[in-house]
């Protein structure tokens, strides 16, 4: 028992140190924890999630090619036109735009292109930028559980299949999509009058009292509308959307000749190839883009974290079942708290699913409950160290979106807790109504 506790602490320490260094270190330092478990304590190595990793690589390749083709610029322009057409409702439209951009692209890192625009529209309309910016950052990450090509959704479906549950991607999205949109709208509503108006905020007024700083705050317009989007860029978006539609349709009709994980890999690679051939996209630009870089970091993180976690869990499966069996039997929804807590530690929804879902199935938790609590894999807003949150703070020239003195009193806490809580509650309800 003492040995098991020490081994658990090794895993926890590896996660904490990895999160401290961030980026590639999360997966690499998990390798140190894995090495200690295997070579130091003699545990049998677990199995890394190869299928999930291959799917993520294929999806990243396709999304990065879309970015390099200029297609993502066109999508951002469409979102900007919507927000500028209704600037008074920016607190509602901004998070919906970042949410659907993530749903399409499969990664929340696409928010970097929209956030400066959101902050600019807010300032020019006299709206406190914290209101739309904070909830838009939250929405960009919630969209991950609603994307047919995100690591989290793909992992959920793949691991469920390995445990005898024939879930399709459309079935997952039928639950997560309406629940997540509702959660975002509730968070937006509570953010609509959040904080002081700019005219009544002494900190903001002190900031703009200096003419030079006022110029930096209000400055020139931040916009993507001046960028010309050619036919090739638009064609790449159509190809990308067709690929997503094919994946959803094949999943819906349960084409059984080929595994769904293989279907996604094939279609994503085909779409990327067609963009390169017909849209004249340069592969070198795709590799150098932000989507490819951030995506490959996620692959390394999932690889290291999942392999280390599976090694510990697979060697103590029976003991874990005995320890948690009673709690899980009486309160199966409590697994949501575990998903949330682990996400806070490892800063990755995909990695949280890969690390915990096999354990949840082994504990006998009904898949309907696991699908219902799926939105709880987003908890890393709790400690505001995630790149999208940090970037949002920096993009808000007004300084109203901030990380507080005591770390946890930050701009993302309220919309994050509200959106995740509402999304999870509704997702549980929808899953129960549809599948129980």
C-alpha positions as CSV (number, residue, x, y, z in Angstrom):
1,X,0.0,0.0,0.0
2,X,2.8,2.4,0.9
3,X,4.6,1.6,-2.4
4,X,1.4,2.3,-4.3
5,X,1.1,5.7,-2.6
6,X,4.7,6.6,-3.4
7,X,4.1,5.5,-7.1
8,X,1.0,7.7,-7.2
9,X,3.0,10.6,-5.8
10,X,5.6,10.1,-8.6
11,X,2.9,10.4,-11.2
12,X,1.5,13.5,-9.5
13,X,4.9,15.1,-9.2
14,X,5.7,14.5,-12.9
15,X,2.4,16.2,-13.8
16,X,3.0,19.2,-11.6
17,X,6.6,19.7,-12.8
18,X,5.6,19.2,-16.4
19,X,2.8,21.8,-16.0
20,X,5.2,24.2,-14.4
21,X,7.5,24.1,-17.4
22,X,4.6,23.8,-19.9
23,X,4.5,23.1,-23.6
24,X,6.6,20.0,-24.7
25,X,7.8,19.4,-21.1
26,X,4.4,18.0,-20.0
27,X,4.9,14.9,-22.1
28,X,8.6,14.7,-21.8
29,X,8.7,14.9,-18.0
30,X,5.9,12.3,-17.9
31,X,8.6,10.1,-19.5
32,X,10.7,10.5,-16.3
33,X,7.7,9.4,-14.2
34,X,7.2,6.5,-16.5
35,X,10.8,5.5,-16.2
36,X,10.7,5.6,-12.4
37,X,7.6,3.4,-12.4
38,X,9.0,0.9,-14.8
39,X,12.7,0.8,-13.9
40,X,12.5,1.9,-10.3
41,X,9.4,0.1,-9.1
42,X,9.3,-2.7,-11.6
43,X,5.8,-2.0,-12.9
44,X,4.8,-3.5,-16.3
45,X,4.6,-0.7,-18.9
46,X,1.2,0.3,-20.0
47,X,0.0,0.9,-23.5
48,X,0.2,4.3,-25.1
49,X,-3.0,5.4,-27.0
50,X,-1.6,4.9,-30.5
51,X,-4.9,5.1,-32.4
52,X,-5.7,8.4,-30.7
53,X,-2.3,9.8,-31.4
54,X,-2.5,8.9,-35.1
55,X,-5.9,10.6,-35.4
56,X,-4.6,13.8,-33.8
57,X,-1.7,13.9,-36.1
58,X,-3.9,13.5,-39.2
59,X,-6.4,16.2,-37.9
60,X,-3.5,18.5,-37.1
61,X,-2.1,18.0,-40.6
62,X,-5.4,18.9,-42.2
63,X,-6.1,22.0,-39.9
64,X,-2.5,23.2,-40.4
65,X,-2.9,23.0,-44.2
66,X,-6.1,24.9,-43.9
67,X,-4.3,27.7,-42.0
68,X,-1.5,27.8,-44.5
69,X,-3.9,28.0,-47.4
70,X,-5.5,31.1,-46.0
71,X,-8.8,29.4,-45.4
72,X,-8.8,30.2,-41.7
73,X,-8.4,33.9,-42.5
74,X,-11.6,33.7,-44.4
75,X,-13.4,32.0,-41.5
76,X,-12.1,34.7,-39.1
77,X,-13.3,37.4,-41.5
78,X,-16.8,35.9,-41.5
79,X,-16.8,35.9,-37.7
80,X,-15.5,39.5,-37.5
81,X,-18.2,40.7,-39.9
82,X,-20.9,39.2,-37.6
83,X,-19.4,40.8,-34.5
84,X,-19.0,44.2,-36.1
85,X,-22.5,44.1,-37.4
86,X,-23.8,43.7,-33.8
87,X,-21.2,45.3,-31.6
88,X,-23.7,46.0,-28.8
89,X,-24.1,42.2,-28.4
90,X,-20.4,41.4,-28.6
91,X,-20.6,39.6,-25.2
92,X,-22.8,37.0,-26.8
93,X,-21.5,36.9,-30.4
94,X,-17.8,36.7,-29.5
95,X,-17.9,33.5,-27.5
96,X,-20.2,31.9,-30.0
97,X,-17.7,32.8,-32.8
98,X,-14.7,31.4,-30.8
99,X,-16.7,28.3,-29.9
100,X,-17.7,27.4,-33.5
101,X,-14.2,28.2,-34.8
102,X,-12.9,25.6,-32.4
103,X,-15.6,23.1,-33.3
104,X,-14.5,23.4,-37.0
105,X,-10.8,23.4,-36.5
106,X,-10.5,21.0,-33.6
107,X,-8.3,23.1,-31.4
108,X,-8.9,26.1,-29.1
109,X,-5.7,27.8,-30.3
110,X,-7.6,29.3,-33.2
111,X,-8.8,31.9,-30.6
112,X,-5.6,33.9,-31.0
113,X,-6.8,35.2,-34.4
114,X,-10.1,36.5,-33.0
115,X,-9.2,37.8,-29.6
116,X,-7.5,41.1,-30.6
117,X,-10.6,41.8,-32.8
118,X,-13.0,41.1,-29.9
119,X,-11.1,43.5,-27.6
120,X,-11.0,46.2,-30.3
121,X,-14.7,46.0,-31.0
122,X,-15.5,46.2,-27.3
123,X,-13.3,49.2,-26.7
124,X,-14.7,51.1,-29.7
125,X,-18.2,50.4,-28.5
126,X,-17.4,51.5,-24.9
127,X,-18.0,47.9,-23.6
128,X,-15.8,46.6,-20.9
129,X,-13.5,44.2,-22.8
130,X,-13.3,41.8,-19.9
131,X,-17.0,40.8,-20.5
132,X,-16.7,39.3,-24.0
133,X,-12.9,38.4,-23.8
134,X,-13.1,36.2,-20.7
135,X,-16.1,34.2,-21.8
136,X,-14.8,34.0,-25.4
137,X,-11.6,32.4,-24.1
138,X,-13.7,29.9,-22.1
139,X,-15.9,29.2,-25.1
140,X,-12.9,28.5,-27.3
141,X,-11.9,25.6,-25.0
142,X,-15.4,24.3,-24.4
143,X,-15.8,23.8,-28.2
144,X,-13.2,21.0,-28.0
145,X,-15.8,18.5,-26.7
146,X,-18.1,19.4,-29.6
147,X,-15.6,19.0,-32.4
148,X,-15.7,15.9,-34.5
149,X,-11.9,16.0,-35.0
150,X,-10.7,17.1,-31.6
151,X,-8.4,14.9,-29.6
152,X,-10.9,14.7,-26.7
153,X,-13.9,13.6,-28.8
154,X,-11.9,11.1,-30.9
155,X,-10.3,9.6,-27.7
156,X,-13.8,9.3,-26.1
157,X,-15.2,7.4,-29.1
158,X,-12.1,5.2,-29.6
159,X,-11.7,4.2,-25.9
160,X,-15.5,3.6,-25.6
161,X,-15.3,1.2,-28.6
162,X,-12.4,-0.6,-26.9
163,X,-14.6,-1.1,-23.9
164,X,-17.5,-2.5,-25.9
165,X,-19.5,0.7,-26.2
166,X,-20.4,1.5,-29.9
167,X,-20.7,5.2,-29.6
168,X,-20.6,7.4,-32.7
169,X,-19.3,10.9,-33.1
170,X,-22.7,12.3,-34.0
171,X,-24.2,10.7,-30.8
172,X,-21.5,12.4,-28.7
173,X,-22.1,15.8,-30.4
174,X,-25.9,15.4,-30.0
175,X,-25.3,15.7,-26.2
176,X,-22.3,18.0,-26.0
177,X,-23.2,20.5,-28.6
178,X,-26.6,21.8,-27.2
179,X,-25.4,21.5,-23.6
180,X,-22.2,23.5,-24.4
181,X,-24.0,26.2,-26.3
182,X,-26.4,26.6,-23.4
183,X,-23.5,26.8,-20.9
184,X,-21.8,29.5,-23.0
185,X,-25.0,31.6,-23.3
186,X,-25.6,31.4,-19.5
187,X,-22.0,32.5,-18.9
188,X,-22.4,35.3,-21.4
189,X,-25.6,36.5,-19.8
190,X,-23.9,36.7,-16.4
191,X,-21.0,38.5,-18.0
192,X,-23.2,41.1,-19.8
193,X,-23.0,43.6,-17.0
194,X,-20.0,42.2,-15.2
195,X,-17.6,44.7,-13.6
196,X,-17.7,48.5,-13.8
197,X,-18.5,50.4,-16.9
198,X,-15.3,51.9,-18.4
199,X,-16.4,55.4,-17.6
200,X,-16.8,54.5,-13.9
201,X,-13.6,52.3,-13.6
202,X,-10.9,54.3,-11.8
203,X,-8.1,52.0,-13.0
204,X,-9.1,52.3,-16.6
205,X,-9.6,56.1,-16.3
206,X,-6.2,56.4,-14.7
207,X,-4.7,54.4,-17.6
208,X,-6.1,56.6,-20.3
209,X,-5.4,59.9,-18.5
210,X,-2.0,59.9,-20.1
211,X,-2.4,60.8,-23.8
212,X,0.3,58.4,-25.0
213,X,-1.2,55.5,-23.1
214,X,-4.7,56.5,-24.3
215,X,-3.4,56.3,-27.9
216,X,-2.1,52.8,-27.2
217,X,-5.4,51.7,-25.8
218,X,-7.6,53.0,-28.5
219,X,-5.1,53.2,-31.3
220,X,-5.8,52.0,-34.8
221,X,-8.5,49.5,-35.6
222,X,-7.5,45.8,-35.3
223,X,-9.2,44.0,-38.1
224,X,-8.8,41.1,-40.5
225,X,-11.2,42.6,-43.1
226,X,-8.4,44.3,-45.1
227,X,-6.8,40.9,-45.9
228,X,-7.7,39.8,-49.4
229,X,-9.0,36.2,-49.5
230,X,-8.5,34.4,-52.8
231,X,-10.4,31.6,-54.4
232,X,-7.9,29.0,-53.3
233,X,-8.4,30.0,-49.7
234,X,-12.1,29.7,-50.0
235,X,-11.8,26.3,-51.8
236,X,-9.7,25.0,-48.9
237,X,-12.5,25.8,-46.5
238,X,-15.0,23.9,-48.7
239,X,-12.7,20.9,-48.8
240,X,-12.2,21.0,-45.1
241,X,-16.0,21.2,-44.4
242,X,-16.6,18.4,-46.8
243,X,-14.1,16.3,-44.9
244,X,-15.9,17.0,-41.6
245,X,-19.2,16.2,-43.2
246,X,-17.9,12.8,-44.5
247,X,-16.6,11.9,-41.0
248,X,-19.9,12.7,-39.4
249,X,-22.0,10.9,-42.0
250,X,-19.8,7.8,-41.9
251,X,-20.0,7.8,-38.1
252,X,-23.7,8.3,-38.1
253,X,-24.3,5.3,-40.4
254,X,-21.8,3.1,-38.6
255,X,-19.8,2.0,-41.6
256,X,-18.4,-1.1,-40.1
257,X,-15.9,-2.3,-42.7
258,X,-13.2,0.1,-41.3
259,X,-12.7,1.3,-37.7
260,X,-13.9,4.9,-37.2
261,X,-10.4,5.9,-36.0
262,X,-9.0,4.8,-39.3
263,X,-11.8,6.6,-41.3
264,X,-10.9,9.9,-39.6
265,X,-7.2,9.4,-40.4
266,X,-7.8,8.6,-44.0
267,X,-10.3,11.5,-44.7
268,X,-8.1,14.1,-42.9
269,X,-5.0,13.1,-44.9
270,X,-7.0,13.1,-48.1
271,X,-8.4,16.6,-47.4
272,X,-4.9,17.9,-46.6
273,X,-3.5,16.4,-49.8
274,X,-6.3,17.9,-51.9
275,X,-5.6,21.4,-50.4
276,X,-2.0,21.0,-51.3
277,X,-2.7,19.9,-54.9
278,X,-5.7,22.1,-55.9
279,X,-5.4,25.1,-53.5
280,X,-1.6,25.5,-54.1
281,X,-0.9,25.3,-50.4
282,X,2.8,25.2,-49.4
283,X,3.5,22.3,-47.1
284,X,6.4,24.1,-45.5
285,X,4.0,26.9,-44.4
286,X,1.7,24.4,-42.8
287,X,4.5,22.9,-40.8
288,X,5.7,26.3,-39.6
289,X,2.2,27.5,-38.6
290,X,0.8,27.8,-35.1
291,X,-1.8,25.0,-35.5
292,X,0.9,22.4,-36.4
293,X,3.2,23.5,-33.6
294,X,0.6,23.6,-30.9
295,X,-1.0,20.4,-32.1
296,X,2.3,18.4,-32.1
297,X,2.9,19.6,-28.5
298,X,-0.5,18.2,-27.6
299,X,0.5,14.9,-29.2
300,X,3.7,14.6,-27.1
301,X,1.7,15.6,-24.0
302,X,-0.9,12.9,-24.6
303,X,1.7,10.3,-25.4
304,X,3.7,10.9,-22.2
305,X,0.9,11.5,-19.8
306,X,-1.4,8.7,-21.1
307,X,1.5,6.1,-21.1
308,X,2.5,7.0,-17.6
309,X,-1.0,7.0,-16.3
310,X,-1.9,3.7,-18.0
311,X,1.2,2.1,-16.5
312,X,0.1,3.0,-12.9
313,X,-3.6,2.2,-13.4
314,X,-3.1,-1.1,-15.3
315,X,-0.9,-2.4,-12.5
316,X,-3.4,-1.5,-9.8
317,X,-6.8,-2.0,-11.5
318,X,-8.2,-4.4,-9.0
319,X,-7.1,-2.3,-6.0
320,X,-8.6,0.8,-7.5
321,X,-11.9,-1.0,-8.1
322,X,-12.0,-2.1,-4.5
323,X,-11.2,1.4,-3.2
324,X,-13.7,3.3,-5.4
325,X,-16.3,0.7,-6.1
326,X,-18.7,1.8,-3.3
327,X,-18.5,5.5,-4.1
328,X,-18.9,4.9,-7.9
329,X,-21.8,2.6,-7.3
330,X,-23.7,5.2,-5.2
331,X,-22.6,8.4,-6.9
332,X,-21.4,7.5,-10.5
333,X,-21.6,11.2,-11.4
334,X,-18.7,11.9,-9.0
335,X,-16.3,10.9,-11.7
336,X,-16.9,14.4,-13.1
337,X,-14.9,15.9,-10.2
338,X,-12.0,13.6,-11.0
339,X,-12.1,14.5,-14.7
340,X,-12.1,18.2,-13.7
341,X,-9.3,17.9,-11.2
342,X,-7.0,16.0,-13.5
343,X,-7.7,18.5,-16.3
344,X,-6.6,21.3,-13.9
345,X,-3.3,19.5,-13.4
346,X,-2.4,18.5,-17.0
347,X,-3.9,21.3,-19.1
348,X,-5.3,19.0,-21.7
349,X,-8.8,17.7,-22.3
350,X,-7.6,14.9,-24.7
351,X,-5.0,13.8,-22.2
352,X,-7.5,13.8,-19.4
353,X,-9.9,11.5,-21.4
354,X,-7.1,9.2,-22.4
355,X,-5.8,8.9,-18.8
356,X,-9.1,8.5,-17.0
357,X,-11.8,7.1,-19.3
358,X,-10.4,3.5,-19.4
359,X,-10.3,3.6,-15.6
360,X,-13.9,4.9,-15.5
361,X,-15.1,2.1,-17.7
362,X,-13.2,-0.5,-15.6
363,X,-15.0,0.8,-12.5
364,X,-18.3,-0.1,-14.2
365,X,-19.6,3.5,-14.6
366,X,-22.4,3.5,-17.2
367,X,-21.3,5.0,-20.5
368,X,-24.4,7.3,-20.4
369,X,-23.0,8.9,-17.3
370,X,-19.5,9.2,-18.7
371,X,-20.9,10.9,-21.8
372,X,-23.0,13.2,-19.6
373,X,-20.0,14.4,-17.6
374,X,-17.8,14.7,-20.7
375,X,-17.7,18.6,-20.5
376,X,-15.9,18.3,-17.1
377,X,-12.7,17.5,-18.9
378,X,-12.2,21.2,-19.2
379,X,-10.9,22.5,-15.9
380,X,-7.6,24.1,-16.7
381,X,-9.1,27.6,-16.6
382,X,-9.2,27.2,-12.8
383,X,-5.5,28.1,-12.6
384,X,-5.0,30.7,-15.4
385,X,-1.8,29.4,-16.9
386,X,-3.2,28.1,-20.2
387,X,-1.8,29.9,-23.3
388,X,-5.2,31.1,-24.5
389,X,-6.0,32.7,-21.2
390,X,-2.6,34.4,-21.0
391,X,-2.9,35.6,-24.5
392,X,-6.4,37.0,-23.8
393,X,-5.0,39.1,-20.9
394,X,-2.3,40.4,-23.2
395,X,-4.7,41.2,-26.1
396,X,-7.0,43.3,-23.9
397,X,-5.4,46.7,-24.1
398,X,-7.7,48.1,-21.5
399,X,-6.3,45.9,-18.7
400,X,-9.8,44.9,-17.6
401,X,-9.2,41.2,-18.3
402,X,-6.7,40.2,-15.7
403,X,-5.2,37.6,-13.4
404,X,-5.8,38.7,-9.8
405,X,-3.3,39.2,-7.0
406,X,-4.3,35.9,-5.4
407,X,-4.1,33.9,-8.7
408,X,-7.6,32.4,-8.4
409,X,-9.5,35.7,-8.5
410,X,-9.1,36.1,-12.2
411,X,-11.4,37.1,-15.1
412,X,-12.0,33.5,-16.3
413,X,-13.1,31.9,-13.1
414,X,-16.8,32.9,-13.1
415,X,-17.6,32.2,-16.8
416,X,-15.5,29.0,-16.6
417,X,-17.3,27.6,-13.6
418,X,-20.7,28.6,-14.9
419,X,-20.2,27.3,-18.4
420,X,-18.8,24.0,-17.3
421,X,-21.4,23.4,-14.6
422,X,-24.3,24.2,-16.9
423,X,-22.9,22.3,-19.8
424,X,-22.3,19.2,-17.6
425,X,-25.7,19.3,-16.0
426,X,-27.5,19.6,-19.4
427,X,-25.3,17.0,-21.0
428,X,-26.2,14.5,-18.3
429,X,-29.9,15.3,-18.8
430,X,-29.7,14.9,-22.6
431,X,-27.7,11.7,-22.3
432,X,-30.3,10.3,-19.9
433,X,-33.2,11.3,-22.2
434,X,-31.6,10.0,-25.4
435,X,-29.9,6.8,-24.3
436,X,-31.3,5.5,-21.0
